[in-house]
């Protein structure tokens, strides 16, 4: 990740090369920090209010101070960064920090060919349902351990989510996605897509996904990303599908308004 700008509450903009978090901050010691990641389009953070609401909720669940002043920090870093970038907000026991970073360079390539997923059986979901914390060790370990673009987290054969994205699939004209709850983060992009198009939310087994006509993931950075294979088998015809393309176009239209 290439940092472009960093702002700290009470200090303003700081040199991106300057250390910010103390070695004894709980954010480093135990992953006890709340955070949000979102995209900035043309200098405008997309769905910022929703991300700030979830940040406040996550901070409360982790017994952290509320992220008061986050919107002001967002203004500082977005004004100091290129028009399109990745914005992150962190609330630790001591600090409120905003950063701007360059977008991944391979997003267009991935969208064109679609993602491959590999299912990874994991333990019981975290008790922190709905909380977006920096404790991503399990998800990242799952991603590193697969020969695919991303890991699909599964518990006792029940589909949860990908390492950093929600999963969706289509059977005929019906969209399906795992219901938010333990093991399934209520993604901000997920909630936005649900407003664009209705979907069946529930508990689904891996076989349900295997028989889909198409699949895709949603996340703030990758947006709506087609999935063309799971566990070495094609989804549908093995090509990016029309629902993903339609929803991606709708998301981009709203992000430009």
C-alpha positions in Angstrom: 0.0 0.0 0.0 1.5 3.4 -1.1 0.4 6.1 1.4 -0.4 9.4 -0.2 -1.5 11.4 2.8 -2.0 10.9 6.6 -4.0 13.0 9.1 -4.2 12.5 12.9 -6.8 14.1 15.1 -5.2 16.9 17.1 -2.2 17.1 14.8 -3.6 17.6 11.3 -1.7 16.4 8.2 1.6 14.5 9.0 4.3 13.2 6.8 3.2 9.8 5.4 6.6 8.4 6.3 6.3 9.4 9.9 5.4 6.8 12.5 1.9 7.4 14.0 0.9 4.4 16.2 2.7 3.8 19.4 4.2 0.3 20.1 2.0 -0.2 23.1 -1.3 0.9 21.4 -3.9 -1.9 21.6 -4.3 -1.6 17.8 -0.9 -3.2 17.5 -0.9 -5.4 20.6 -4.2 -7.1 20.1 -5.8 -5.8 16.9 -8.2 -3.8 19.1 -9.0 -1.0 16.6 -12.0 -0.2 14.5 -11.5 0.9 10.9 -13.2 1.6 7.7 -12.1 1.5 4.1 -13.8 3.3 1.2 -13.2 4.7 -2.2 -12.9 8.3 -3.1 -14.1 9.2 -6.6 -13.3 12.7 -8.0 -12.4 13.9 -4.5 -15.8 12.7 -3.1 -15.8 9.8 -0.5 -18.5 7.4 -1.6 -21.1 6.4 1.0 -19.1 8.3 3.7 -22.0 8.7 6.1 -22.6 5.0 6.2 -19.0 4.2 6.8 -18.8 6.8 9.6 -21.9 5.2 11.2 -20.4 1.8 11.1 -17.1 3.1 12.5 -18.9 4.6 15.4 -20.8 1.4 16.0 -17.6 -0.7 15.8 -15.8 1.6 18.2 -18.5 1.3 20.7 -18.5 -2.5 20.5 -14.7 -2.5 21.1 -15.1 -0.1 24.1 -13.2 2.7 22.2 -13.8 6.4 22.3 -16.2 7.6 19.6 -14.6 8.7 16.3 -15.5 12.3 16.8 -13.8 14.5 14.2 -13.5 11.8 11.6 -15.3 13.9 8.9 -12.8 16.7 9.4 -9.8 14.3 9.0 -11.4 13.0 5.8 -11.5 16.5 4.4 -7.8 16.9 5.2 -6.6 13.7 3.5 -8.8 13.9 0.5 -7.7 17.5 -0.2 -4.0 16.3 0.0 -4.4 13.3 -2.3 -5.3 12.6 -5.9 -9.0 12.7 -6.8 -9.4 8.9 -6.9 -7.9 6.9 -4.0 -8.4 4.6 -1.1 -9.5 6.2 2.1 -9.0 4.5 5.5 -10.1 5.6 9.0 -8.8 4.1 12.2 -10.0 4.5 15.8 -7.6 3.0 18.3 -7.5 3.4 22.1 -5.4 6.5 21.6 -5.8 7.9 18.1 -8.1 8.7 15.3 -6.3 8.5 12.0 -7.2 8.9 8.3 -5.0 7.8 5.4 -5.2 8.1 1.7 -3.5 5.4 -0.5 -3.2 4.6 -4.1 -5.8 2.3 -5.7 -4.7 -1.2 -6.6 -3.4 -1.3 -10.1 -5.1 -4.6 -11.2 -8.8 -3.8 -10.7 -9.7 -3.5 -14.3 -7.8 -6.7 -15.2 -9.6 -8.6 -12.5 -13.0 -7.3 -13.5 -12.4 -8.3 -17.1 -11.4 -11.9 -16.4 -13.3 -12.4 -13.1 -12.2 -13.8 -9.8 -11.4 -17.4 -8.9 -12.3 -18.5 -5.3 -11.3 -21.4 -3.2 -13.4 -22.4 -0.2 -11.7 -22.6 3.2 -13.3 -24.3 6.1 -13.0 -22.1 9.2 -14.0 -22.3 12.8 -17.0 -20.7 14.5 -17.7 -17.1 13.5 -16.5 -14.3 15.7 -18.7 -13.0 18.4 -18.2 -9.4 17.1 -21.0 -9.6 14.6 -21.2 -6.4 12.6 -17.9 -5.0 13.9 -15.2 -4.1 11.5 -12.0 -4.4 13.4 -8.4 -4.8 12.4 -8.4 -8.4 13.6 -8.1 -9.8 10.0 -5.5 -12.5 10.7 -7.8 -15.5 10.0 -9.1 -14.1 6.8 -5.7 -13.1 5.5 -4.2 -16.5 6.4 -7.1 -18.1 4.5 -6.3 -16.0 1.4 -2.6 -16.7 1.5 -3.3 -20.4 1.7 -5.3 -20.8 -1.5 -4.2 -21.0 -5.1 -7.0 -18.6 -6.2 -7.7 -14.9 -6.3 -9.5 -15.0 -3.0 -10.7 -17.3 -0.2 -14.3 -18.1 0.4 -14.8 -18.6 4.1 -17.1 -21.6 4.9 -18.2 -22.9 8.4 -19.5 -26.5 8.4 -20.3 -26.1 4.7 -22.2 -22.9 5.2 -21.0 -20.0 3.0 -20.1 -16.9 5.0 -18.1 -14.3 3.0 -14.8 -13.8 1.2 -11.6 -12.6 3.0 -12.5 -8.9 2.6 -15.8 -9.0 0.6 -19.4 -10.2 0.6 -20.4 -12.9 -1.8 -23.5 -13.1 -4.0 -24.8 -15.4 -6.7 -27.7 -15.6 -9.2 -29.9 -18.5 -10.0 -32.2 -17.5 -12.9 -33.5 -14.0 -12.0 -33.0 -14.4 -8.2 -30.0 -12.9 -6.4 -28.9 -14.6 -3.2 -26.4 -13.6 -0.5 -25.6 -14.8 3.0 -27.5 -12.9 5.7 -25.5 -10.5 7.7 -24.6 -11.7 11.2 -21.9 -13.7 13.0 -19.3 -14.4 10.3 -20.9 -12.2 7.7 -20.0 -8.5 7.9 -22.9 -6.1 6.9 -20.8 -4.5 4.2 -21.6 -0.9 3.2 -21.4 -1.8 -0.5 -23.6 -4.8 0.2 -26.3 -2.6 1.7 -26.1 -0.3 -1.3 -26.5 -3.1 -3.7 -29.5 -4.4 -1.8 -31.1 -1.0 -2.4 -30.4 -1.3 -6.1 -31.8 -4.8 -6.5 -33.7 -7.1 -4.2 -32.0 -10.4 -3.1 -32.8 -13.4 -0.9 -30.7 -13.3 2.3 -30.3 -16.5 4.2 -28.2 -19.4 5.3 -26.7 -21.2 2.2 -24.5 -24.2 1.8 -21.6 -24.4 -0.7 -23.7 -26.6 -3.0 -26.1 -23.6 -3.4 -23.3 -21.5 -4.8 -21.9 -24.3 -6.9 -25.1 -24.5 -8.9 -25.3 -20.7 -9.6 -25.7 -19.1 -13.0 -23.2 -16.4 -12.0 -21.5 -15.0 -8.9 -19.8 -11.9 -7.8 -18.4 -10.2 -4.7 -18.9 -6.7 -3.3 -16.5 -4.5 -1.4 -15.6 -0.8 -1.2 -12.4 -1.1 -3.2 -13.1 -3.8 -5.7 -16.8 -2.7 -6.0 -18.9 -5.3 -7.8 -16.4 -8.0 -8.9 -17.4 -11.0 -11.0 -16.6 -14.5 -9.8 -16.0 -17.1 -12.6 -14.9 -20.1 -10.6 -15.1 -21.8 -7.2 -12.8 -24.6 -6.1 -11.6 -25.1 -9.6 -15.0 -25.4 -11.2 -16.7 -22.8 -13.4 -19.6 -20.8 -12.1 -22.2 -20.7 -14.8 -20.4 -20.5 -18.2 -17.2 -19.5 -16.5 -17.4 -15.9 -17.7 -18.3 -12.6 -15.9 -22.1 -12.4 -15.8 -24.7 -9.7 -16.6 -25.9 -9.0 -13.0 -22.4 -8.1 -12.0 -22.0 -5.8 -15.0 -25.4 -4.2 -14.4 -24.8 -3.5 -10.7 -21.2 -2.3 -11.3 -22.5 0.2 -13.8 -25.2 1.4 -11.4 -22.7 1.8 -8.6 -20.4 3.8 -10.8 -23.3 6.0 -11.9 -24.2 6.8 -8.3 -20.6 7.4 -7.3 -20.3 10.1 -9.9 -23.4 12.1 -8.7 
